Amino acid sequence: MQAVLKLPRGLVVFPGVDPDLQGWAAVADAASHPQHAMGETLKWLGLTAKDVHAWPGGAETPAEISRRRLINEALAPAVETPDWTVRLSALAKPRSPDDLVTEALAGLSLVEAEDEAEEALAAALLLRETLESSHRTAALVTPEASLARRVAAILERWGLDIAPSSGTPLQRTSPGGFLLLLIHWVRDPGDPVRLLAVLKHEFASIGRKPTDLQRIVSRLEREALRGPRRHGSLEDLALRLEHPADEKKRPQPDCAALVRDIARLHAPAAAAFAGERLDGKLASEAIARLAEDIAGGAHVWSGKNGECAARFITQLG
């Protein structure tokens, strides 16, 4: 920032800095205050809030001035507000404090949500309502990335593709989550939890129709994967399904066939991940091939998220 400020036309923008804040000294001792980081940066640059000029052309309306003053007062450090009623009267002059508050809060609504899920639903409903009206726009501004992702997910269920401006982490997308799951699973393919997660993933087909795969996986979980792990490798699991140790149990040839099929698909990736040191190119290619084999095609790379996952795999190589 110092280097930029020394340039002939250098410019540093301080969004939201409050030049009228009276308690900057108190803010310096209040790390939780919204202006604290801004104040520390200005101090490090040898500046004060008074040195920051207003953005050109950004004239405020009387209502916006009232709102800014009221919000600034609400966020003032506690040590500065023992006489807050007097301060509010001074801010409102020549009007009354009630007039100031009424003007400042015009158009604002308060939603008291029980949790983040309810908060996200309320925000999504407001956005949807706005978008259903022509020539209207809306924006969700929040420092909480998890809230933004929740709202985006709700809107997506309604057919509205509005991704957060910060982006969606790859592992939170279906293709990215699938790749991450396979990377963990390939080291120990017999792990019941991860094996079931792979088999139940929306991309999994393993050469079977969705209804058939779901039926076989449900039986496999019930017959062999619940409770303590009783098998080592996938081949061991297949043998136990074909020849149950419990005489009361019937052989499960369909389940055994599924286990052997996924073991066959797993083998090339296992070879690429063998040893203590990995070849990034070979490992990434093996995971990509494994994803396509389990999914039954390259559709795992389709769509915006699929393209991002494919690009990530390519960069790893």
Secondary structure, DSSP 8 states (H G I E B T S, - for coil): -HHHHTSTT-----TT--TT-S-HHHHHT-TTSTTHHHHHHHHHTT--GGGS---TT----HHHHHHHHHHHHHTS-GGG-TTHHHHHHHHHTTS-HHHHHHHHTTT------SSHHHHHHHHHHHHHHHHTSTT-------S-HHHHHHHHHHHHHTT-----TT---GGGSHHHHHHHHHHHHHH-TT-HHHHHHHHHSTT--TTS-HHHHHHHHHHHIIIIISSS---SSHHHHHHHHHS-SSTTS---HHHHHHHHHHHHHHHHHHHHT-SSS--HHHHHHHHHHHHHHHHTSGGGG-HHHHHHHHHHHHHH-
